[in-house]
Every structure is written in C-alpha cells, then in structure tokens.
Amino acid sequence: MLKDKVVVITGGAGRIGSAFVKSVVEQNGIAIIADVNHVAAKMIIYKITTELAPKMENVASRIMFINLDIFSKISIQEMIDLLHEKYSRIDALVNNAYPKSKNYGKKFFDIDMQDFNEFIDLHLGGYFNISQQFIRYFLKQGHGNIINISSIQGVAAPAFETYEGTDMHSPVEYTVAKHGLIGMTKYMAKMFKKDGIRVNAISPGGILADQPQRFLDQYKARCGTKGMLDARDISGALVYLISDSSHYVNGQNIIVDDGFGL
C-alpha cells in the first residue's frame, strides 16, 4: 500500500514509533526514523531488518535514521534538504514524538503554571514547529500528508475510575495538549486543503507498558475484547492514512481504542 513512499516518523525509535516504522517497511515504504536517540534507533533498525529480511529484499535500504530536534528549524530544514536530495520528494510526516517537561506527571493541585506551560510548549509547540516547516516544503512540492498522533484523551476527559486503587493518574496537561493537537490538525487541514496537503490525526487508546494488573482490569472493563492495545494495533490506521486509499480523507481523527470511549 505504501510502495516507495518516503515517510518521516518523529519519535520513530520509541514504543509506538518503532511499530510504525516496521509497518511502513512491510508495506514497501521507506521509513525515516527521526529521533534524538540514535542508540535506540540503531537497535530498532537491526531488529526490523533481521525480522523482515527473510521475507523481503533490500530491507535495510528502506530504513534510515536521522538525528532530529523538532524544536530546531535548522535541524528540521537539514533533514528536509537531505531527504529531498536523496529521494527527490517526501510523502508524509508522522508527528509521533513525545517530549516531556522535567516535572511532567504531577497531580492536579501539585502542578504550577510554569510546569503546565512547559509541557504544552514542548508538545504542541514542537508539533507546530515541524509541521510548519514541512508544509513549506509540501507547498513547493505540490502535495503532502501529515498524520498527528493524538489520544482518546484528546477527544474526552480521562476515565478517572480506571485509576482507582493504583498509584497512576492522568496529568491535566496531557489531556489539554492532545485536545489542542486535534484542533491544530483541523486548522491545518482546512487552511491547506486546496494545496494538495492532507492533515489527519489518530487517537489511540491506552498502550500496554507494564501497567499494574488492577488498572488493566479496570480499563478492559470499558472495552470490547482486548483492552489495552499493542503499538502494532494502531498501525493499520496509520498505513491507511498514508496510503492513496485515503486520498480524500482530510481533517479527520481516527479513534483506535477497542471501544473504550463508547
């Protein structure tokens, strides 16, 4: 579905990003891991190459790592220039990076305004910064595609009851940032829809990451058959939005949550 499409995935060395990278390569696309963690990126490349090499030819040529700082216009432009020189085009940007402020995760009455603003600036500001630079390139190219990774908490308030009896909680700044990201998605989609540029979002449900069993049970009680998802469970929606099958899908938010939000 993604034959030779050049896809930049920010945070591509992380839990969700690495699953996206593998799915792009499996669909014969070219996955660019845009991340600051070169050690993790090398491990991901080795793992994917080893797993897919028996089934695919030239797998290694379909994965590339670029050290990227989403807060630096210079870093972003250098990546765009490098990819344009190598491939003569960039088909899609997947905004998946997850920057955190140093005090991220405090409870509602413990967070101060500086901490709140810092997370919003890092998360929404970083997504805006890289999207702005890519859209400049897409306008010159004549087409482009951006997929923003939001969350079910970008659609509704957290289900606080799922955290009862655990030490877990959901920080307010996360919900605010993810709501804002969906708004920014719609804004950019509408502004550039006449320019051949599509902007959509995916809102995943919770992703398995060694959470306590009580939380997993309480979370699953709201879902269909699985509950917490694996990162790979989101990849189908991503492949669809990158592919030509979604050519006329624009400004939308696809929720993948096993019915959690129903």
FITI-598824 format. One record per residue (C-alpha): x, y, z. Coordinates in steps of 0.5 Angstrom, whole numbers, padded with zeros to 4 digits, always signed. Each point is the difference from the previous one (the first is absolute). Layout:
# residues N
XYZ
...
# end
This chain:
# residues 262
+0000+0000+0000
+0006+0005+0001
+0004-0002-0006
+0007+0004+0001
-0004+0006+0004
+0005+0004+0004
-0003+0000+0007
+0003+0004+0005
-0001-0002+0007
+0002+0004+0006
+0001-0004+0007
+0001-0006-0005
+0005-0003+0005
-0006-0001+0005
-0005-0005+0002
-0005+0003-0005
+0004+0003-0005
+0004-0007-0001
-0006-0003-0001
-0002+0005-0006
+0007-0001-0003
-0001-0007+0000
-0007+0000-0003
+0003+0006-0006
+0005-0005-0002
-0004-0006+0000
-0005+0004-0005
+0006+0001-0004
+0001+0007+0002
+0006+0004+0002
+0000+0002+0008
+0004+0005+0002
+0002+0000+0008
+0000+0007+0002
+0002+0000+0007
+0006+0002+0005
+0001-0007+0003
+0005-0003-0005
+0002-0006+0004
-0008-0002+0001
-0001+0002-0008
+0006-0005-0002
-0003-0006+0004
-0007+0001-0003
+0004+0000-0007
+0003-0006+0002
-0006-0004+0003
-0004+0002-0006
+0005-0002-0005
+0001-0006+0003
-0007-0002+0000
-0002+0002-0007
+0006-0002-0004
-0002-0007-0001
-0007+0003-0003
+0002+0006-0003
+0006+0002-0005
+0004+0006+0002
-0003+0002+0007
+0006+0004+0002
-0001+0005-0006
-0007+0001+0003
+0002+0003+0007
+0004+0006+0001
+0002+0003+0007
+0000+0008+0000
+0002+0004+0007
-0005+0005+0000
-0002+0005+0005
-0007+0002-0001
+0001+0007+0003
+0005+0002-0004
-0002+0003-0007
+0007-0001-0002
+0000-0008+0002
-0006-0001-0004
+0002+0004-0006
+0006-0004-0001
-0004-0006+0001
-0005+0002-0006
+0006+0002-0004
+0004-0007+0001
-0007-0004-0002
-0001+0005-0006
+0007-0001-0003
+0000-0008+0002
-0008-0001-0003
-0002+0006-0003
-0006+0000+0004
-0003-0001+0007
-0007-0003+0000
-0002+0000+0007
+0001+0003+0007
-0002-0004+0006
+0000+0004+0007
+0001-0005+0005
+0006+0003+0004
-0002+0000+0008
+0004+0006+0003
-0001+0000+0008
+0002+0006+0004
+0004-0001+0006
-0006+0000+0005
-0005-0003-0004
-0005-0005+0003
-0001+0004+0007
-0007-0001+0002
-0005+0006-0001
+0001+0004+0006
+0008-0001+0000
+0001+0003-0007
+0002+0007+0000
-0002+0004-0006
+0008+0000-0003
+0000-0008+0000
-0007+0001-0004
+0002+0005-0005
+0007-0004-0001
-0004-0007-0002
-0004+0004-0004
+0005+0004-0004
+0004-0007-0001
-0005-0004-0002
-0005+0005-0004
+0006+0005-0002
+0004-0006-0002
-0005-0003-0005
-0002+0007-0003
+0007+0002-0001
+0002-0006-0004
-0007+0000-0004
+0001+0007-0002
+0007-0002-0003
-0003-0006-0003
-0006+0004-0003
+0005+0005-0003
+0003-0006-0004
-0006-0003-0002
-0003+0006-0003
+0006+0000-0004
+0000-0007-0002
-0008+0001-0001
-0002-0006+0004
+0001-0002+0007
-0003-0004+0006
+0000+0001+0008
-0002-0005+0005
+0000+0002+0007
+0000-0005+0006
-0005+0003+0005
-0004-0005+0005
-0007-0002+0003
+0001+0006+0005
+0001+0005-0006
-0008-0002-0001
-0003-0001+0007
+0003+0001+0007
+0003-0006+0004
-0004-0005+0003
+0003+0001+0007
-0004-0006+0002
+0005-0005-0003
+0006+0003+0004
-0004-0001+0007
+0005-0005+0004
+0006+0002-0003
+0006+0005+0000
-0002+0002-0007
-0003+0006-0002
-0001+0004-0007
+0003+0007+0000
-0004+0006-0002
+0005+0003-0005
+0000-0007-0004
-0008+0001-0001
+0001+0007-0002
+0006-0001-0005
-0004-0006-0003
-0006+0004-0001
+0004+0006-0003
+0003-0004-0005
-0007-0003-0003
-0001+0008+0000
+0006+0001-0004
-0001-0006-0004
-0007+0003-0003
+0003+0007+0000
+0006-0002-0005
-0005-0005-0004
-0004+0006-0002
+0005+0005-0001
+0004-0004-0005
-0006-0005-0003
+0001+0004-0007
+0007-0001+0000
+0000-0008+0000
+0002+0000+0007
-0004-0005+0005
+0001+0000+0007
-0004-0005+0005
+0001-0003+0007
+0000-0007+0003
-0003+0000+0007
+0003-0007+0003
-0003-0003+0007
+0005-0002+0005
+0006-0004-0002
+0003-0005+0004
+0006+0002+0004
+0001-0004+0007
-0006+0003+0003
-0003-0003+0006
-0005-0006+0000
-0005+0004+0003
+0000+0005-0005
+0000-0004-0006
-0006-0004+0003
-0004+0007+0001
+0002+0002-0006
-0002-0006-0004
-0007+0000+0003
-0001+0006-0004
+0002-0003-0007
-0002-0005-0005
+0004-0007+0000
+0008+0003+0001
+0000+0006+0005
+0007+0003+0000
+0003+0000-0007
+0007-0002-0003
+0003+0005-0004
-0001-0004-0006
-0008+0000+0001
+0001+0008-0003
+0004-0002-0006
-0006-0001-0004
-0003+0006+0000
+0007+0004-0001
+0001-0004-0006
-0007+0001-0003
+0001+0008+0001
+0007+0000-0003
-0003-0004-0006
-0003+0002-0006
-0006-0004+0002
-0002+0006+0005
+0001+0006-0006
-0006+0003+0002
+0000+0000+0008
+0002+0006+0003
+0000+0004+0006
-0003-0007+0004
+0002-0003+0006
+0000-0008+0000
-0001-0003+0007
+0003-0007+0001
-0002-0002+0008
-0004-0006+0000
-0006+0003+0001
+0003+0004+0007
-0003+0006-0002
-0007-0002-0002
# end
